[in-house]
Every structure is written in structure tokens, then in C-alpha cells.
């Protein structure tokens, strides 16, 4: 069964890489006709397909995350800004104003996987935010040198009885059933990756005042501590 699963994962990864080629070609064609309003609408739909394919690729990599893990010092606000640029077409389609507030901070984390977490949170916020509202990234540093990155939306909020289950695999909740747009995977994957790379995810929501998703970066990275300890014990 394990061997069959590995074969299936290799097949899915191969399919994803193959489909990225026509997607890239489509992107280049659309870039030459930005003045056409129909092309701009197609760009938003292209972005949704791209996000689904990209998420599937990360899902195939998730079991081997430990071997695809590179720590570096990165700016939290820069990570958020990079994801905002990636999803700009979708934000413009819904007329969402996106701002980044607070004092910037540097954390030690894996840039690629951390951006994946932010992307899942941002995708979720855009999906459920009403047209013409705003999204806010806010950073803060505590006295214990823990770094917070909050994503605040003005959506419908999450029902109290749904809050304990939002990170469960396949759970769509009341909003997902109403909008029929949820797979129950985005927040589950974000939470799973966060736990693996030493980031804590929390949610605060009061209906109908919106939702705040908080990423907490601790002052030290547990994975890096273990890795260094193992390296120190390797005989020369």
C-alpha cells in the first residue's frame, strides 16, 4: 500500500509539472492583452486554477517537508506583500483594499512553506470577504520577542460552534455550505504545515464583525534547535 501511494504521489507530481507549462503559456498570452476587460476576467479565473494546482503540488510534498526545509531570516511584512502581489487580480476583481500595518520584524523560518501558510489564509479571507471591503495584515512584537502576523478581514465571521473545528480536514463550516466554495483543505493544510515548522495558528472571530487569523513566530525555532543538536553530535 505504501509503495502504491508513492507511485500515485509521483504520478500527481508529474501531472502538476506538465500542466504548469500550458498555464504559463496562457499567462504570457494574457499579459500582452491587459487592456481587454475580458482578458482581465480570464486572468482571475486563471489565478484560481493556478492556486489549486499549486496547492496540490504542496500536498504531494508535505510528507517529505523535513527534507525540503531551509531556514533563513526573512521579513514578515515582505512575505505578506509577496502573497498580496500573487493574488492581486482576485483582490481587484472583488474591489478589496489590502493594507499592511505595524512595525516590521525579522523571523527565522522557511520562506517557501511560510508563504504557503499565508497564501491559504489570504485565499480564505478573499473568498469570504464581501465586495468593497478591506483586508489588513498587522504585525507586532511582544516583550518575549514573539512575532505576530494578523490577517484581519471584514467578512461574515465564523459561527462559535464552528471555531473548534476550522482546522479539521474536510470541515467546511456554515459559511462554506452557504457559499458552496469551500473544500475544507486550505486551513487544514495551513495548520498542518505551521505545526511542522514551529508556527502557531489561532483564530478570533465575532459574527458579523469579521475574522482575525494570527500566525505566531516564537523567539526560537524548535526544528532548528533539534537539527543543530543532531549536527553537534555527529562525530567528525
N, C-alpha and C positions, 0 to 999 in steps of 0.2 A: 504493500500500500504506500509506503514511504517513497519507494522508487517510482511508482506511478505518479505520485504527487509531484516529485521533482521533474519528471518528464513533462507533466502538464504545465508547471510553472515556466519551464524553458520554452514551451510552445507559446504561452501567453506573452512572455517577454519578447520572443521573436516577432510575434504578430504586432505588438506595440511598436517596435522599431520599424517594421515595414510600413505601418500606417502613418507614422510620423513623416515619411517622405512626401506623400501627396498633401498632407496637411501643411507642410512647409511651403510647397509649391502654391497652394491656394492662398496662403498668407502673402506671398510675394506678389501674386496677381492682384489681390485686393489692395495692396499698398500703392499700386500705380493708379488706382481709381478712387482715391479718398473723397473726392468731391461728389461722387454719386451717392445719394442718400440710401439707395437700395443696397449698395455695397457696404455702407456703414452698418446696416441692419444685419447683413450676412456676416460681418466681422464679429458681431456679438454672438451669433449662433456658432460661428467657428470657435470662439473662445470657450463656449460651453463644452463643445466636443473635445477641444484640447485639454480642458481641465479634467474631464472624465478619463481620457486616455492617460494623462499624466498621473492621475490618482491610482489608476490600475497598475501602472508601472511601479509606483512606490509600494503598492500592496505586494507585488511579487518580490520586491527587495526587502520587505520588512523582516522576514525570518532570518535574514543574514545581515541585519543592521549593524551588529557588532563588528563585522569585518569591513563595513563601509562607513566608518566613523572617523572623522577628522576634526579635532578641536582647534579652535583659533579664537582670538579676541575680535569681537565684532560689535558694531554699534547697533543697539536695539532699534533705534529710530530709522536707521538706514535699512535694516531688514524689513521693517514695516513699509517704508517708502517703496522698496523694490517690489513688494507684492501689490501695493496700490497701483503702481505703473502697469503691472501684468494684467490687472483686472479693470483698467481704466475704461475700456469700451463698455463694459457691463455697467459700471457706475454712471457713465454718461447717458446710457440708454434709460436708466431709471432716474436721472437727474439727482444723483446723490452727491452731496458735498462731503468730502473726506478731508479731515484735518489731523495733524499730528501735534500734540501739545506736551508740555512738561520738559524737564531737563533730560538731555540725552545721557545714556550710560553705556559703558562697555561691559560685555559679559563674555565668558568663555563657554563656547558651545559649538555644535556642528552647524555651520551656516545652512547647508542644504536641507537637513532634516528640520531645523528650526523654522526655516521658511515654509516648509511643508505644513507645519502646525499652523502658522499664521495664515497660510492660504486656506486651510479648511475652515478656520474661524471666520475669516473675511468672506469667504464664499457663502457661508451660512448666514452671516449678517446681511449681505447684499440680497440674498434670496428672499428673506422675510421682511426687509425694510420697505415701508411704503414709498411710492414715488415722491420725490421732492423733499425727503428728509435728509438727515446727516449722519455720518459715521465719524467717530473720534477715536484715535489712538492716543493714549495718555501714558506717559512714563513717570516713574517715581522711584526713589531710592530710600530705603528705610535706614534707621540708625544702625541696624545689624548688617548693612550693606547688601541686603537682598534687593533685587531689581524687579519692579513690577512693570508689566506691559498690559494695559487695559484696552479692550476694544468695546466701545460703547455705541449701541445703536438705539434707534427710536422706533423699533418695531413693536409688535403686539405683546411682547413679553412671553414668558413661559409659565404655564399653569403650575401652581405649587405642588400638585401631586405628580407632575412630570419631572420636576427638578432632580430627584434622586436617581432617575433612570436615563438622563440625556446622554450619558457616555456609554450606555449599553449597546452592544452590537445589534443592529436591526431595529432599534427603537426609534419611531418617527414622532410620537407625541401628538398632542391635539393640533398644533399648528401644521405639522406635516400632513396630517389627514385632511385638514381643511384645504390646504394649497395643493395637495397631491403632487408635491415636488421634492419629497424627502426620500432618501434611500436608507437612512439610519446608519450610514457608514462614516460620514465626514467627522463628526465629533468623536465617534468611537476610535477612528484611526488617529486623530489628533491626540486623544488621551493616551492611547497605547504607545505612540512614539514619544510623547512627553515623559511618560514613566520610564522609558528606556534611557533617555538622555538627561535625566535629572531636572526636569521642569515640572512644576505643579500647575495643574489647570483647575480653576474654580469658576463658578458661575453665580451671578447675583441678578435676580430678575423680579420685578414687581409689575404685574399687569395693571394697566396697559402702558406702563412707563418705559418700556424697553428692557434691554438686557446688557449686562456687563460681563464679558469673558475676560478673566485675568490669567496671565501667564506669570509665574513667579520663578525667577532665576535665583538660586541660592548663592551664597558667597563663595562656595566651593563646589566643584563638580564631582559627584560620587564616583562616576565611571572613571574619570581621570585619576582619582585617588587610588582606586583599585589597580588601574593599569600601571601607574607609576610604581606601586608597591610590588607588583609582579615583576616589573622590569628591574627593580633594585635587587630582587632575589635571584636573578639569573646569573649564574657563575660566569666569569669572564674567561 
